[in-house]
Amino acid sequence: MTHEPLDPRRFLPLPPATFHILLAVAEESRHGYAIIQDVETRTGGAVRLSAGTLYRSIQRMLEDGLIEEVRERPAPELDDERRRYYRISTLGADVARAEATRLTELVSFARAAGLAPERA
């Protein structure tokens, strides 16, 4: 039986928490608390994920195949073995790119309508 690849656009629009989590694990594998810290740092504190939001999102993203749990640890001797690490999957990267494209198009529509500033 042949499986068709999933169309990443079927996940759109992404909930903001999902998009931020995908961005956080796109560069490197991270555990939950590191994801929370990355999102807060990346957004200058404008977005703060609660642990509940994070772990509900992670569970859904695992089920959807957007992220994967990884067994490798960056520094096992310095790490808590109870931590779970996550990385973006190929599908997750495709979905994040599709969402970024969707958002870029929305901003260009807003600019054309005079509702968003031109690029700096």
N, C-alpha and C positions, 0 to 999 in steps of 0.2 A: 504494500500500500504506500503510495507516494503522498507526502504531506506538502501542501503549498506553503511557502513562507508566509508568515503573518504580515499583513499590511500595517506598518507602524502607525498609520493615520487612524486606525480603529481605536487607538488608546486616547486620541485627542478630543477635546482639550485636556491636558494633564492637570490634576490638582497641583497647586503651587508647591505643596510639601513634596510631592513625588518628583517634580522637576528639580527642586533643590537637592534632594537626595541623589538623584542621578548625576547632577553636577559634582556633588561631593565625592562620589565613588568613581567618577570618570578618570581621574588622574592617578588614583592609587586605591588599594583596598583599605577600608576603614572599619573600625568597630563603631557601635552605636553612639557612644559619647563623643568620639572623634567626628562623627557626622554632624552631630548637634553643634559642636564647636566650629566646624568648617562653615556651616550655613550661617551661623551668627557672624563670623569673621567676614565671610564673603559679602554679606549684606550690610555690613557696618552696624549690626545689631537690629536692623529693621525687621528681620525674620528670626524668630526664636522658636524652634521646634520643641514641644513638650515631649517627654519620654513616651507618653501614651500615643501621641500622633506619630512619632517616629516608628515605634514598634508595630503599630497597626499598619502603617504604610509599608514598612519592610515586609511584613507577612504577605500583604496583597501583592507587592512587587515580586516577591519570590514565587508566589503562585502563578503570576502572569509571565514569569520568565524574564523580567526586566533587569533583575540583579541575581547574583549567585553567591552562595556562601562559599568562602574559601577556607581551606585547611592550613595553608601556609601562613606563618606569622612573621612580621617584620623582624622582630628581635625576641625569639621565644624565651630566652633566658631572663628578659626584662618584662615579659608580658604576663598578664593574668590568664591562665589557661581557660577560664570560664568565658572569656570574651569571644564573641563571634564576629568574624570579619566578612565584609561584603564587597563585591566588585560589580561593575556594570557588565551586563551581558552584551552580546552582539545585537540582539533585539533591543535591549535597553538603549544602546548608543544610537540605533536607528530611530527609536521613538524620541529620544532627546533632540536629535537633529531635526526631526519633523516638527517638534514643538517649537524649537528655536526659529525655524522657518515660518511657522504659523504666526508667532509673536512678531517677527520682523515685518511680515506682511501687514499685520494689524497696525503697527506703528507707522508704516508708510501710508496707510489709508488715513490715519489720524493727522499726519503731516500734510497730506494733500488737502484735508478739510480745514487746515489751519488750527488744529487742536493739539498739536505736539510741536515742540521746538525742532528746528532743523538741527542736523548734526553739528556738534561743536567743533 
